[in-house]
Amino acid sequence: MTEKENFSSQVWGGRMESEPSMMNVYFCAGRDPFPKPAADELLIPYDIWLNKVHCLMLHKQKIISRADASAILFALDEIAQQYRAGEFHVDKDKEDVHISIESRVAELAGEKAAGQLHTGRSRNDQAAADCRLYARDRLLEFYSRLLKLVETLLNTAAQHFKTPMPGFTHYQPAAITTFGHLLLSHAQAFKRDLTRLGMTYEQWNTSPLGAAAGFGTSWNLDREYTARLLGFTAVQENSLDCISTRWEFETQIALNICLFMNHLSTLAQDIIILSMQPRPMIRIDDTHVTGSSIMPQKRNPDFAEVTRAKAAFCHGIAMTLLSLSKGALSGYNRDSQWTKYAMIDLFDEVRWAPIVFTEVLASLKVNKDEMRARCTEDFITAVDIADYIAQEKNIPFRAAYKAVSEAILDSESASKKKGNCREISLDALNRRLMKLGRINPKLRKSEWALLSAAGAPQRLIERKKHIGAPAPEAAAKNHQTLQKNLRTKQIWYSHKVKQQEAVHKLLQEEIAKVIKK
């Protein structure tokens, strides 16, 4: 890197060899440098879509004339073009997106035509449908990004089935595992998150449009027709339920995302701990660390830290949604307007998280030598030794456990560097085993070569062969199961995308039938 190539876009750029990922910079910056758009600005394309569908249904049911329907549809197309060009916005004097669009339709199509657009409809069912369409798109987007994260975890895990590392309990070295086994555990957790998100999508892909204010309408609406053109698989049947539960879908998504963010924050914490100086077992690429404005040496895993904060933020959103809905009278209550803000904030906080972690994992550098070295310290083979003694010497596990724990104490006491002893002494262990009163319970040197910290950690891992254990063959089976499940979920996602594409094609065909000369 030349003297000039110090990535001066960041004050700490001179510390890094690579240009920072701006995705990561933005993810960590949060809302500090970014304004939040008006909530209803995000709903404009969905409200236009919904208005087109409602207009088509009114014409199909002979409630409005073909001429008025055509005028409305042309006006909505013009508004859509203006929106894409950045020329149409929600008018704050019109209160919300619904009246802003209706007013613009009146300007373009005339009062007579526009005045019929709201026939058989309330802002209650209109807002509920808009929010569901928005959330459905964000859910599918998030789902696709989580698929890529799981795929990256599985690909990385497959490279490390034979990479021993210490496993931890209570933040202390506990037992030997592999880096691949650790990554598979995260993939398995995210698999459940995908399952929950998919179930939520299927359960709530129903249309509230046509419920009006919650008590139905005397107009002869075709709710199944509008549901089909909006990409819903069914009608949410009871009209009062459609309006009274304008919080439940949002809350279910929030709870699903809370579980995901808890899982992600565990992965984040693993990355923080494993990358800590002075003896890091992994190294985060320069593209995904940040520096300090005062300490030139720093390489900070900010993305992992803000993930913990974002998880807490999501918990707050979930509780907000639950609290907003508590004790509400059946029917519409203005409280439910705030469920929209909570839902938008939720997706805004988490939508980039899977991408950032996918990039981090794909560029992660694994220090295999350090991982292996840590598998020879801190008596980390103790449980393997106790298991071996119980299995091979026909000694109850609790007795073997006691002998090993006492041998650890003896080894520390006998060490010249008390407190720095990191391996059990074979002599100390055999003395404790002899006190058990068994016939020849002592370990031979050939056995100790397998069990001691100086022996190959890989041999100890290979003894853990049951379903879900770290042995390479067990990990490979776990990996195969997760790969198969991932493929099923990828197919599900692809099918949903194709369904939505088909819906938009069908919508254009239905519009063409009305506006053709």
KAUR-V168259 format. One record per residue. N is the residue number from 1. RES is the residue in one small letter. PSI is psi as a letter, one per 20 degrees, with the letter a starting at -180 (NA if undefined). Layout:
n:N res:RES psi:PSI
n:N res:RES psi:PSI
This chain:
n:1 res:m psi:p
n:2 res:t psi:r
n:3 res:e psi:h
n:4 res:k psi:h
n:5 res:e psi:m
n:6 res:n psi:j
n:7 res:f psi:l
n:8 res:s psi:j
n:9 res:s psi:h
n:10 res:q psi:q
n:11 res:v psi:h
n:12 res:w psi:j
n:13 res:g psi:h
n:14 res:g psi:i
n:15 res:r psi:h
n:16 res:m psi:q
n:17 res:e psi:i
n:18 res:s psi:q
n:19 res:e psi:p
n:20 res:p psi:q
n:21 res:s psi:o
n:22 res:m psi:h
n:23 res:m psi:g
n:24 res:n psi:g
n:25 res:v psi:g
n:26 res:y psi:h
n:27 res:f psi:g
n:28 res:c psi:h
n:29 res:a psi:h
n:30 res:g psi:c
n:31 res:r psi:j
n:32 res:d psi:g
n:33 res:p psi:j
n:34 res:f psi:p
n:35 res:p psi:q
n:36 res:k psi:p
n:37 res:p psi:q
n:38 res:a psi:p
n:39 res:a psi:g
n:40 res:d psi:i
n:41 res:e psi:h
n:42 res:l psi:i
n:43 res:l psi:i
n:44 res:i psi:g
n:45 res:p psi:h
n:46 res:y psi:h
n:47 res:d psi:h
n:48 res:i psi:g
n:49 res:w psi:g
n:50 res:l psi:h
n:51 res:n psi:h
n:52 res:k psi:g
n:53 res:v psi:g
n:54 res:h psi:g
n:55 res:c psi:g
n:56 res:l psi:g
n:57 res:m psi:g
n:58 res:l psi:h
n:59 res:h psi:g
n:60 res:k psi:h
n:61 res:q psi:j
n:62 res:k psi:k
n:63 res:i psi:h
n:64 res:i psi:q
n:65 res:s psi:r
n:66 res:r psi:h
n:67 res:a psi:g
n:68 res:d psi:h
n:69 res:a psi:g
n:70 res:s psi:g
n:71 res:a psi:g
n:72 res:i psi:g
n:73 res:l psi:g
n:74 res:f psi:g
n:75 res:a psi:g
n:76 res:l psi:h
n:77 res:d psi:h
n:78 res:e psi:g
n:79 res:i psi:g
n:80 res:a psi:g
n:81 res:q psi:g
n:82 res:q psi:h
n:83 res:y psi:g
n:84 res:r psi:h
n:85 res:a psi:j
n:86 res:g psi:k
n:87 res:e psi:i
n:88 res:f psi:p
n:89 res:h psi:r
n:90 res:v psi:p
n:91 res:d psi:o
n:92 res:k psi:h
n:93 res:d psi:i
n:94 res:k psi:j
n:95 res:e psi:g
n:96 res:d psi:r
n:97 res:v psi:h
n:98 res:h psi:g
n:99 res:i psi:h
n:100 res:s psi:g
n:101 res:i psi:g
n:102 res:e psi:h
n:103 res:s psi:h
n:104 res:r psi:h
n:105 res:v psi:g
n:106 res:a psi:h
n:107 res:e psi:h
n:108 res:l psi:h
n:109 res:a psi:i
n:110 res:g psi:q
n:111 res:e psi:h
n:112 res:k psi:g
n:113 res:a psi:g
n:114 res:a psi:h
n:115 res:g psi:i
n:116 res:q psi:i
n:117 res:l psi:h
n:118 res:h psi:j
n:119 res:t psi:p
n:120 res:g psi:k
n:121 res:r psi:q
n:122 res:s psi:q
n:123 res:r psi:i
n:124 res:n psi:g
n:125 res:d psi:h
n:126 res:q psi:g
n:127 res:a psi:g
n:128 res:a psi:g
n:129 res:a psi:g
n:130 res:d psi:g
n:131 res:c psi:h
n:132 res:r psi:h
n:133 res:l psi:g
n:134 res:y psi:g
n:135 res:a psi:h
n:136 res:r psi:g
n:137 res:d psi:g
n:138 res:r psi:h
n:139 res:l psi:g
n:140 res:l psi:h
n:141 res:e psi:g
n:142 res:f psi:g
n:143 res:y psi:g
n:144 res:s psi:h
n:145 res:r psi:h
n:146 res:l psi:h
n:147 res:l psi:g
n:148 res:k psi:h
n:149 res:l psi:g
n:150 res:v psi:g
n:151 res:e psi:g
n:152 res:t psi:g
n:153 res:l psi:g
n:154 res:l psi:g
n:155 res:n psi:g
n:156 res:t psi:g
n:157 res:a psi:g
n:158 res:a psi:h
n:159 res:q psi:i
n:160 res:h psi:k
n:161 res:f psi:h
n:162 res:k psi:k
n:163 res:t psi:n
n:164 res:p psi:q
n:165 res:m psi:r
n:166 res:p psi:p
n:167 res:g psi:q
n:168 res:f psi:q
n:169 res:t psi:q
n:170 res:h psi:k
n:171 res:y psi:j
n:172 res:q psi:q
n:173 res:p psi:p
n:174 res:a psi:g
n:175 res:a psi:r
n:176 res:i psi:p
n:177 res:t psi:b
n:178 res:t psi:q
n:179 res:f psi:h
n:180 res:g psi:g
n:181 res:h psi:g
n:182 res:l psi:g
n:183 res:l psi:h
n:184 res:l psi:h
n:185 res:s psi:h
n:186 res:h psi:g
n:187 res:a psi:h
n:188 res:q psi:h
n:189 res:a psi:g
n:190 res:f psi:h
n:191 res:k psi:g
n:192 res:r psi:h
n:193 res:d psi:g
n:194 res:l psi:g
n:195 res:t psi:g
n:196 res:r psi:g
n:197 res:l psi:g
n:198 res:g psi:g
n:199 res:m psi:h
n:200 res:t psi:g
n:201 res:y psi:g
n:202 res:e psi:g
n:203 res:q psi:h
n:204 res:w psi:j
n:205 res:n psi:l
n:206 res:t psi:q
n:207 res:s psi:p
n:208 res:p psi:i
n:209 res:l psi:p
n:210 res:g psi:i
n:211 res:a psi:i
n:212 res:a psi:c
n:213 res:a psi:i
n:214 res:g psi:i
n:215 res:f psi:k
n:216 res:g psi:a
n:217 res:t psi:q
n:218 res:s psi:i
n:219 res:w psi:q
n:220 res:n psi:m
n:221 res:l psi:q
n:222 res:d psi:n
n:223 res:r psi:h
n:224 res:e psi:h
n:225 res:y psi:g
n:226 res:t psi:h
n:227 res:a psi:g
n:228 res:r psi:g
n:229 res:l psi:i
n:230 res:l psi:j
n:231 res:g psi:j
n:232 res:f psi:q
n:233 res:t psi:i
n:234 res:a psi:r
n:235 res:v psi:p
n:236 res:q psi:o
n:237 res:e psi:f
n:238 res:n psi:p
n:239 res:s psi:h
n:240 res:l psi:h
n:241 res:d psi:h
n:242 res:c psi:h
n:243 res:i psi:h
n:244 res:s psi:h
n:245 res:t psi:k
n:246 res:r psi:m
n:247 res:w psi:h
n:248 res:e psi:g
n:249 res:f psi:g
n:250 res:e psi:g
n:251 res:t psi:g
n:252 res:q psi:g
n:253 res:i psi:g
n:254 res:a psi:g
n:255 res:l psi:h
n:256 res:n psi:g
n:257 res:i psi:h
n:258 res:c psi:g
n:259 res:l psi:g
n:260 res:f psi:g
n:261 res:m psi:h
n:262 res:n psi:g
n:263 res:h psi:g
n:264 res:l psi:h
n:265 res:s psi:h
n:266 res:t psi:g
n:267 res:l psi:g
n:268 res:a psi:g
n:269 res:q psi:h
n:270 res:d psi:g
n:271 res:i psi:g
n:272 res:i psi:g
n:273 res:i psi:g
n:274 res:l psi:h
n:275 res:s psi:j
n:276 res:m psi:p
n:277 res:q psi:q
n:278 res:p psi:i
n:279 res:r psi:m
n:280 res:p psi:p
n:281 res:m psi:i
n:282 res:i psi:q
n:283 res:r psi:p
n:284 res:i psi:p
n:285 res:d psi:q
n:286 res:d psi:h
n:287 res:t psi:i
n:288 res:h psi:j
n:289 res:v psi:r
n:290 res:t psi:r
n:291 res:g psi:a
n:292 res:s psi:q
n:293 res:s psi:i
n:294 res:i psi:h
n:295 res:m psi:o
n:296 res:p psi:h
n:297 res:q psi:i
n:298 res:k psi:q
n:299 res:r psi:n
n:300 res:n psi:p
n:301 res:p psi:l
n:302 res:d psi:h
n:303 res:f psi:h
n:304 res:a psi:h
n:305 res:e psi:g
n:306 res:v psi:h
n:307 res:t psi:h
n:308 res:r psi:h
n:309 res:a psi:g
n:310 res:k psi:h
n:311 res:a psi:g
n:312 res:a psi:h
n:313 res:f psi:g
n:314 res:c psi:h
n:315 res:h psi:g
n:316 res:g psi:h
n:317 res:i psi:g
n:318 res:a psi:g
n:319 res:m psi:h
n:320 res:t psi:g
n:321 res:l psi:g
n:322 res:l psi:g
n:323 res:s psi:h
n:324 res:l psi:h
n:325 res:s psi:i
n:326 res:k psi:p
n:327 res:g psi:j
n:328 res:a psi:q
n:329 res:l psi:q
n:330 res:s psi:p
n:331 res:g psi:a
n:332 res:y psi:p
n:333 res:n psi:p
n:334 res:r psi:i
n:335 res:d psi:h
n:336 res:s psi:i
n:337 res:q psi:h
n:338 res:w psi:i
n:339 res:t psi:h
n:340 res:k psi:g
n:341 res:y psi:g
n:342 res:a psi:g
n:343 res:m psi:g
n:344 res:i psi:g
n:345 res:d psi:h
n:346 res:l psi:g
n:347 res:f psi:h
n:348 res:d psi:h
n:349 res:e psi:h
n:350 res:v psi:i
n:351 res:r psi:h
n:352 res:w psi:i
n:353 res:a psi:g
n:354 res:p psi:h
n:355 res:i psi:g
n:356 res:v psi:g
n:357 res:f psi:h
n:358 res:t psi:g
n:359 res:e psi:g
n:360 res:v psi:g
n:361 res:l psi:h
n:362 res:a psi:h
n:363 res:s psi:j
n:364 res:l psi:p
n:365 res:k psi:p
n:366 res:v psi:p
n:367 res:n psi:n
n:368 res:k psi:h
n:369 res:d psi:g
n:370 res:e psi:g
n:371 res:m psi:g
n:372 res:r psi:g
n:373 res:a psi:h
n:374 res:r psi:i
n:375 res:c psi:j
n:376 res:t psi:j
n:377 res:e psi:r
n:378 res:d psi:k
n:379 res:f psi:k
n:380 res:i psi:i
n:381 res:t psi:j
n:382 res:a psi:g
n:383 res:v psi:h
n:384 res:d psi:h
n:385 res:i psi:g
n:386 res:a psi:g
n:387 res:d psi:g
n:388 res:y psi:g
n:389 res:i psi:g
n:390 res:a psi:h
n:391 res:q psi:g
n:392 res:e psi:h
n:393 res:k psi:j
n:394 res:n psi:l
n:395 res:i psi:p
n:396 res:p psi:q
n:397 res:f psi:g
n:398 res:r psi:h
n:399 res:a psi:g
n:400 res:a psi:g
n:401 res:y psi:g
n:402 res:k psi:g
n:403 res:a psi:g
n:404 res:v psi:g
n:405 res:s psi:h
n:406 res:e psi:h
n:407 res:a psi:h
n:408 res:i psi:g
n:409 res:l psi:g
n:410 res:d psi:g
n:411 res:s psi:g
n:412 res:e psi:g
n:413 res:s psi:h
n:414 res:a psi:i
n:415 res:s psi:p
n:416 res:k psi:h
n:417 res:k psi:m
n:418 res:k psi:p
n:419 res:g psi:i
n:420 res:n psi:i
n:421 res:c psi:p
n:422 res:r psi:j
n:423 res:e psi:q
n:424 res:i psi:p
n:425 res:s psi:p
n:426 res:l psi:h
n:427 res:d psi:g
n:428 res:a psi:g
n:429 res:l psi:g
n:430 res:n psi:h
n:431 res:r psi:g
n:432 res:r psi:h
n:433 res:l psi:h
n:434 res:m psi:h
n:435 res:k psi:i
n:436 res:l psi:i
n:437 res:g psi:j
n:438 res:r psi:r
n:439 res:i psi:o
n:440 res:n psi:m
n:441 res:p psi:i
n:442 res:k psi:q
n:443 res:l psi:p
n:444 res:r psi:r
n:445 res:k psi:h
n:446 res:s psi:h
n:447 res:e psi:h
n:448 res:w psi:h
n:449 res:a psi:h
n:450 res:l psi:h
n:451 res:l psi:h
n:452 res:s psi:r
n:453 res:a psi:h
n:454 res:a psi:i
n:455 res:g psi:r
n:456 res:a psi:o
n:457 res:p psi:h
n:458 res:q psi:h
n:459 res:r psi:h
n:460 res:l psi:h
n:461 res:i psi:h
n:462 res:e psi:i
n:463 res:r psi:i
n:464 res:k psi:n
n:465 res:k psi:i
n:466 res:h psi:r
n:467 res:i psi:p
n:468 res:g psi:j
n:469 res:a psi:r
n:470 res:p psi:i
n:471 res:a psi:q
n:472 res:p psi:g
n:473 res:e psi:h
n:474 res:a psi:g
n:475 res:a psi:h
n:476 res:a psi:h
n:477 res:k psi:g
n:478 res:n psi:g
n:479 res:h psi:g
n:480 res:q psi:g
n:481 res:t psi:g
n:482 res:l psi:h
n:483 res:q psi:g
n:484 res:k psi:g
n:485 res:n psi:g
n:486 res:l psi:g
n:487 res:r psi:g
n:488 res:t psi:g
n:489 res:k psi:h
n:490 res:q psi:g
n:491 res:i psi:g
n:492 res:w psi:g
n:493 res:y psi:g
n:494 res:s psi:h
n:495 res:h psi:g
n:496 res:k psi:h
n:497 res:v psi:g
n:498 res:k psi:h
n:499 res:q psi:g
n:500 res:q psi:h
n:501 res:e psi:g
n:502 res:a psi:h
n:503 res:v psi:g
n:504 res:h psi:h
n:505 res:k psi:g
n:506 res:l psi:h
n:507 res:l psi:g
n:508 res:q psi:h
n:509 res:e psi:g
n:510 res:e psi:h
n:511 res:i psi:g
n:512 res:a psi:h
n:513 res:k psi:h
n:514 res:v psi:g
n:515 res:i psi:i
n:516 res:k psi:q
n:517 res:k psi:NA
